[in-house]
Amino acid sequence: MRYIFGLLVVILLFSCKNDTKSNSDTAIPLAEGTYRAWLPIQDNQEIPFIFKVESKNELKIVNAEEAIEVDEIEYKNDSVYINLPVFKDYLVAKISNDESLNGFYVSPDRNRKVPFRAEGHENMRFSVKEKPTTNVEGIWETVFSKGVEEDEYVAKGIFKQEGQKVTGTFRTTTGDYRYLEGVMDGNTMKLSTFDGAHAFLFTATVTDSTMQGTFYSGNHWKEPFEAKRNENYELPSANTLTYLKDGYDSLDFVFPNTSDELVGLKDDRFKDKVIVVQIMGTWCPNCLDESKYYADFYKKNKDKDIEFVALAFEYAKDKETAFSRIDRLQSKIGIDYPVLLAQYGDADKSKAQEKLPMLNHILSYPTSIFIDKKGRVRKIHTGFNGPATGDKYIEFKDEFESFVTELLSE
C-alpha cells in the first residue's frame, strides 16, 4: 500500500508540473497592432483609451500628442500583466484567440480594481453617431461642483477641434488633467485619458457658448461641471496660493533618502546654493511631468550654484515599499537630485502640511518652493502646467528659468 500511495503522489506531482508547463507554454502573447481599451464605470459609461502593441514585450498608450512607452510586460499562464511605467498600477487580462483582452486595472496602493476590456484592430476611441453641431475650440471658463461647499473649484478649458476630433485639457489652480482626446458627437463632447495612474472621462452637452457636463475619475468619483466661453479668462496666480505663515521666512526639514540616511537643508550640499524644493508623490502624473523637466534642467545646470530636493508623500503602506517606488521613479526618468521620503501610508494634504508647519497649507501635488542663497523662501509655486497645456507649459519654463537665473545672480 505504501508503494502504491507513493507512486500516486509521484504521478500527481508530475501531472501538476506538466499542467503548469502547459499553461505557461499556451499563453497567447499580445499581437502587434492597435487596440481599443475601455474601463466600464458608473452610469453605463466607459473610459476608453488606445494602445499600440509594437512587440509582445512593448506597447505605447496614446492620448492625443502623448505616447507612454510600456516595456514591463509579463505572461503568466493564460494572462498578460502590463506593468505601467513609473506608477505601480497594472493591467492584468486573459488574452483570447480573437485578440480580445478581459481583465482588470489594478491600483494596489489605493486598493482599487476596475474591470478592463480591449479589442484588437480597433483605433476609434469613441464611436460617433452625428456630425458636430458646434465647435468647442477656444478657452472655457469652468467651474466644477458649483455650489458644493469645499468641493467647488475653478478651471480653464483649453481645446482644439479638427472635424469631429477634439483635444485639449482642463487647467486648474493645482495642475492640469493632462492630455485629453475625444470627439464632438452632435452637441455632445466626449474626452478621455489614461496615463497609468489615472483614468478620466469628461462628457458635456455643448452650445456655442456654454457647457454642462460630468467628470468621471475611474469608477469611484464623479462630479458636475459647467463652462462658458471666455477667451480672456485666467486662473488665479499659482504663486499666491501657498505661502509662509507670519513669523517665518525660511524652510527647514530633515527626511530620509532611499538609503535611509537623513538629509536636511542644513547639509553642506545646500550651503550658499539656490534651492528648489519639490513637494510631490511618485503616484502623481503632474509630478511626473514636473520631475522630467526638473531632472533635465538639473543635469544641464548642476555645475551652477543650484540644488533640487524632492519631498515624496507616498500611499505605500510601509517605508520599504515607498523607497522602492522612489528608486523606480529616479531610475526611470534619471533624477540625479535627492528624493526624500517625507511621509508614507497616506498622501493626505492636511497631514503633509503638518510635516512643513511653516506653510499655510499644501494645496497641491506638486508644489515648488524657491529658496535663495541666504536660505530665504522667495516664491512658492502651486501645481504645474504640464506639456498638455501647450503655451502655458512654455510660459512656465520661461518664468522658471528667468527666476532661477535672477536668484543665481544675487
Secondary structure, DSSP 8 states (H G I E B T S, - for coil): -HHHHHHHHHHHHHHHHHHHHHHHHT-----SEEEEEEEE-GGG-EEEEEEEEEETTEEEEEETTEEEEE-EEEEETTEEEEE-SSSS-EEEEEE-TTSEEEEEEEEGGGTEEEEEEEEET---SS---S--SS---EEEEEEESTT-TTT-EEEEEEEEEETTEEEEEEEETTEE---EEEEEETTEEEEEEE-SS-EEEEEEEE-SSEEEEEEEETTTEEEEEEEEE-TT-----TTSSS-B-TT--B---EEE-TTS-EEETTSGGGTT-EEEEEEE-TT-HHHHHHHHHHHHHHHHHTTSSEEEEEEEE---SSHHHHHHHHHHHHHHHT--S-EEEEE-S---HHHHHHHSTTBS---SSSEEEEE-TTSBEEEEEES---GGGTHHHHHHHHHHHHHHHHHHH-
